[in-house]
Amino acid sequence: MKVSDILRVKGNALFTVSPDATLAQALQTMAEHDIGSLVVMSYGDVVGMLTFREAIQAVVRTKGKLEDATVRSVMDDCPLTCTPATPIDEVRRMMLQRHARYMPILDHRTLMGVISFYDVAKAVVDSQDFENRMLKAYIRDWPAEEEGVAEAAPQQPAA
């Protein structure tokens, strides 16, 4: 399974923000759309990622005074990225190593979407459920043994 399989099921809604936007504006967007991340874009390029992790760290650092905070000042300016062709197992390893919950998907420099660790976990569980159903159906439809094949050979009288 590849990232493109997740994107096909998930859809193509993208939420982005400018690095010069205020953190308060970005948080408002995240709250309105019930999302945990925004891709930070500048002149058509991905320049960072803003997640609730960076937002919470900024709130703590500024003691809740976000008036002057910009997205640029709190974003992850080196987010993990992958391509639509990246295998899901590789994405899981990457996300686990960096403790990343969200990952932008890029086709060359074009943003194709964002997947979350939840999306990856759901895809793996759905795939395993499908495999389990197929295996159970295969076992249930196992052909019965022909008569006589499983019976023991007749005994020869002792001489």
N, C-alpha and C positions, 0 to 999 in steps of 0.2 A: 504494500500500500504506500502511496506517495501523498505528499502535501496537496497536490492537485485534486485528489479524491475528497479530501476534507473540504477544500474550497468549493467544489462542485455541490456538496450537500449544504454547506453553511450559507452560501450565497455571497454576494459581492458588495455588501454595505461597507463603506469605508468612512471612518471618522478621523479627520486630521485637524491639526492646529498649526499656526505659525509660531516660530520661536519667539517672536516679539509680542505675542498675546500675553495678557496677564494670566497668572496662575488661577485667579478667581474665575476668569472667563472660561478657562479650560475645565476647571472643576464643575462649573455650571453645565457645560456641554456633556461631560461625563455623567453627571447626575440626571440630566434630562433624557439621555438615551440609555441609561442603566448599563453603562459600559465601564470596564476597568482600565482602559488605556486609550491613548490618542497617539497617532503617528505624527511626529513633528516634521513638517515639510517646509522647504524653502526653495523657491524657484524650480519647483517640480522634482526636487530631490529629497530623499529621506535624510534628515540630519539628526534625528533623535527619536526617542520614545518617552512618553510621559505615562506612567502608570500610577495607580493609587499608592504604591510603595514610595515613589519619589514625592508625591503630594503629601503624604503623611509625614515624611522626614522634613519637608519644608514647613509644614504647620508647626511641628515641634521646634524646629530651629528658630522660627520667627515668633514663637509663642502666640501663634494664631493671627498675627498681623500680616496679611497677604497683599495689602494694597500695593506695595512696590515690587512684589515678586513677579518675575516674568517666567514664561515657560522655559526659555533658554537657561535661566539661572538654576533650574532644578531638574531638567530633563536628563535622561541617560543619553549622552552624545555618542555612544558607541554600542548601539543595541545589536543583539544577535539577529541575524537575518538568514533566510534560506530561500531556495527556489521552489517552484511548483514541482520540480522533479526530485526533490530531496525525499529519501525514504523516511517513513514515520519513525522507524527505530532510531535513525540518526538524529531526528528532531528531538525525540525523547531524551537521548543522551546529552545533546547540547543544552536543552532546557534544564535538565537535572544538574549538570556541571555548574551552570551559571545561576541557578535558582531563578530562572526567568519564567514568568507566568505568561508572557505575551511575546510573539515573534512576528515581525513584518515579513511578508513574502514578496520577494522581488524577482521580476523577470528582467534580467539585465538591470536597468535603473528604474524600471516601471513598477510602482507599487501595485500588487495584485490583490492584497488582502492582509489580514492579520489573523493568526490562529492563537488560541490560548492553550494552556496546559489542559484545561477542561476539554477542549475540542479534540486534542490528541488522545486523552484518556477515553473519551466517548467513542472515538473511531476504533480504538483497539478493542474495547469491550464489545462493540457492535460486531466487529470482525470475528472475535472469538465466539460470540453467541451464534453467528451464522455458521461457523465451522462446526460447533457443537450440534446444531440442528441437522446439518448435513450428515454428520457422523451417526447420529441417532437414527436418522431415516435410513441410512445405509445398513446399519445393524438390524433394524426392524425388518427390512426387506431382504435379509440374507436368505439365499435359496436353501430350502430344506434338503437334507441329505437323501439320496436315492435309497429305496429299500434294498436291503441285502448288502450294501456297501459297508455299512457300519456294523453289520452282524459279524460275529466271530466265525471263522472257517469251521466246517464240521470236523469233529474229532475222529481220528482213525482208530479202529480197535487195536488194542495192544496185542502184540504177537507173541 
